[in-house]
């Protein structure tokens, strides 16, 4: 496996090979993630002869360039589904949606809370980076998964719940600018590394407090079956990403199944103001000044996708 970063130094953008806390500049002409993924591992190693910089001395950018497709799964961790009133053992289909490429941003800096958004939420997600262009339904298996998945990075599916739920607008509520931080590390995986997709630990903190903590072992729909199902409705391109769902611990609080049935009988004009009022009482929603810290790694230390760090700012 190789740990790749994209960074800015002296007003120029570069690709780099991350080695401990040092970044070795890759002498490559490619400007997009797709172009990078087309190069064999040997070519990337040969290109790592550029100047070496301390990681702390560069401005890290998203390792996923735009335009790109951002495919997403919803309610895909066992406990998150249980908390949402679903039975993970009875669910027979994925929940799919997309985010706009305009929401993609870097792994550090600011996440902007739009003026009209009251309920701003966080969602740490293991993000798959797709290797190649496809047309039509695919036959993905454990044996050929490496032909479809080039690598992984950290993603944060930032969500405006007061847009997503009352307006029934997943794409809109999750696509405001800066709502899709990616990186810092794009970990390129070899065939023998694919087993790690089921063994990664996720952790998200807000102001130093752990809000989300789980393992990809708890994914209900694994990458193989997800890519097969998604390929029935989408053609993939190299450099597209698939966000695989978030663990329990989001700010969003859902009522009991009984309250959900009562809530369903309330007229629309009263239902959603009540929803927003009740959710606004939850202190977990993000506010200006809050600081986020996200990490994904394997227990044996072989995979470390770095740290995402952002501050929430008001528009």
N, C-alpha and C positions, 0 to 999 in steps of 0.2 A: 504494500500500500504506500501511497505518497500523499503528503499533506501539502496542498496548494493554497496559496493566498493571492489575492489581488490587492494591490496597494498603490497609493499615490505618494510620490516623493519628488520634491523639486518641480512641482507642477506637471509631472508626467505620470502616466499610469503604467504599471508593470505587473507581470505575473511573477510569483516567487515560490520557491520551495522552502517550506518551513522545517527547520532542523533545530529542535529544542527552542531556544528563545532567539534564534537567528534566522533571518530571511535571506536566502540566496537568490538574487535576481535571475530569472530565466531569460536567456537571450532568444526571444521568440518574436516573430512578426505578428502572431495572431492577436486579434483584438476582442474576440468573442469566446464565450464558454464553449460553444459548438466547435470552433476551430481548435481549441485546446484539447477537447476530448477526442478529436480525430487523430491526434498524435500518439504514437506508441510510447509506452513507459520508457523505453530506451532513449528515445528522442528527448523526452523531458529531462532525463538524468544528464544527457549530454549537454543540454542547454543551461544547466545549473552552474555555469562558470562565471556568472556575473558577480558584481560587487555584493558583499555580505553586509546586511544592516541589522541592528538589534530590532526585534519586533516592536519594542516600545518607541522606536524612532520613526515609524512610518504610520501613515493614515490608512487604515484598513477599509477596503471597499467590499461590496457584495461580490462574492466569487461567481455569481450568476448574472450574466449580462442580459440586458433587455434589447429588443423584445424577446419575451419568453412566455410560455404558457405556465400558469400556476394552477395545477390540479390539486384538489383537496378532498380529504375524507373527513366525515363528521362522526362523532360518537363511536370511537373505535378502540377505546380501552375499557376493559371489563368494569372497573369500578365507576368510571365516568358514565357508562351506560346504566348501571344499577342506580346511580344517583339521579339519573334522568328519567327513571321510571321504566327502563327497558330491561328485558331479560337477555343477556348476551348469548345464552345457549339457544335461544329461540330465534334470534335474528338471522335472516336468510339473505340479506342484501346489504350492500354498502350504501352509505349516504354520500353522494358526490356533489361537489360544487366547484366553482373556480374563483380566483381572485384576479384583479386586473394587474397587468405588468407595471402599471403606473404606481402600484403600492410597494414595489420592491425598493428596498433601501439597504444601506450598509449595516454592519454588525455593531457599530458604535455611533453615538451621537444622540439625536433627539427623535422621539415619536410625537407627532403633532396631534393634539386633541382638537378636532374641529369645534367651532363655536357652538354649533347646534347639537353636539353630541353630549349627552349626560352620562351614559352608561358605557364607559370604555373598559374593555376586558382584555386579558392576555391569554395566550395559549401556546405553550412550548410544544414543538412538534419535530420529530425526526423527519428530515426532508430528503427524499431520494432525488438524485440528479440523473436524468435519463440519458442513455448513451447514443441512441441512433434513431433515425427516422423510420417510421413504420406506416404501413397502409393496410387498413382492414384489421379484423380480429386477429390476435396473436395467440400462440400456444407457448406460454411462459411456464417453465418448470423449475424445480430446484436445481437441475443440472445446467440449464441455460440462462439462469437469472442474470449472470454476469454479462451476458450479451445485451441486456436491456438496461441494467443499472450500472452506471459508471462510478458513482460515488454517493456520498452523503454529506449533509451539512445541517446546522441548527436553523430552524425556522420559528418565527413567532407569528401566529395567525391572529393578529390584533383585530378586535371586533367591536363595532358600535352596536351594542345589544338593543338600544332603543330604535335603531334603524332595521337591523336584521330581523327582529321578531315581530314587532307591531306592523311593520310594512311588508313582512314576509320577503325581505330583500337580502338574501345571503350575499350575493355578489356585491351589491352596493354597500351593505353594512360592513363588509370586510375589505373593501378596496380603496379606501381613502389613502391619499399619499402618505407614505411612511408606515403603512399598516402591514408590511411584509418584510421585516428585517431578515436577512439571510447571511450566514457565515458566522465567524470569520473564516473557518477552515473548510475547504472542499477536500474531503478525504477520498482519494481515488482508490477503489477496492479491486483486488484481484479475485479470481474465481474462488480461491481457498479462503477468502475473507468473508464471503457472503453469510456465513453462519453467524457473524456478529450482529446482523440485522435483528436477530432475536435475542440479543444479550446486552442491550445498551441501557444505561441509566440516565434518566432525564431529571433535571432539577431546575426549578424557577424560583427566584426570590424577588420579593418586593420590599425595598428598604431594609434588606438584610434578613427578612423573615421568609422561611420556606413556605411557598404556597402550593407548589406542585412537585411531586416526587414519585416516580414510578419506573418500571422497566418495560422495554419493548417486548419482553416475553408475554406481557399482558395484552398485546394487540389482538383484537378479535379477528380481523381480516388481515392476513399477512400479505407481504408484497407480491408474492406469486399470484394469489387469487385476485388481488386488487388490480394488478396490471392486466390480467386476463379480462376481468369484467370491464375495466375502463376502456380497454382497446375495442370493445364492442361499439363504443360511441365516440371515440376520439382517435385521431392519428397523431402519434407522438413525433417530436423532433428532438434532435440532439440538443442538450442544454435546457430542455423543459424540466420542471420540477413537480414532484408529487409530495405534498404534505400529508403525513399519514395519521393525523388525528392527535388529540391532546388528552393527557390524563385528567383525573379528577382534581378539583381544587381551583377551578376558575371562579371569578367573582359572581358569575350568574348563579342565582339560586332558584331552583324550581320547586313548586309546591308539591304536596303529596298527590297521588293519583285521585283521591277523593276531591281534593281542592281543584285539581285540573278539570274534573267533570263539572263541578260547580262553575268554575271560571268560564267554561265553554258555553254556558247558558246565559252569560251576561251580554247585553247588547254591545256591539262593536264600539260605539261612541263612549261607553263607560269602561269597557274592558281594558283598553290600552292605557288610558290615563291612570287607572288603578295599578296596572302592571308596573308602569314607570315609577309611580309613587312608592310602591312596596320595594322595588329593586333599589331605588335611590337611598333607602334606609340601610342598605348593605355597605359597610365600610370598606369592603374588599375592592370596589371599583377604583380604577386608576384616576389620580388627580394630578394637576400640574405640580411638578416638583418631585413626584415619586420616581424612584430609581429601580430599574429592572436589571436582573443578572441571570443569565441562562447558561446552563452547561449540559453537554451530553458526552458521555464517555463510557468505556467498558471497564468492568471491574479489574481486569488484568492490566490496565493501563496502556494496552496496545493501541486503542483508539481514543483520541482526545480531540474533540471538535472545537476546542477553544472556549472563549467566554464572550457572550453577547452582553453588552452594557449600554443601556439607554436611559435617558431622562425624559419624562413626560413634560411637554410644554403646551401651553394654551395657544390656540391660533390667534 
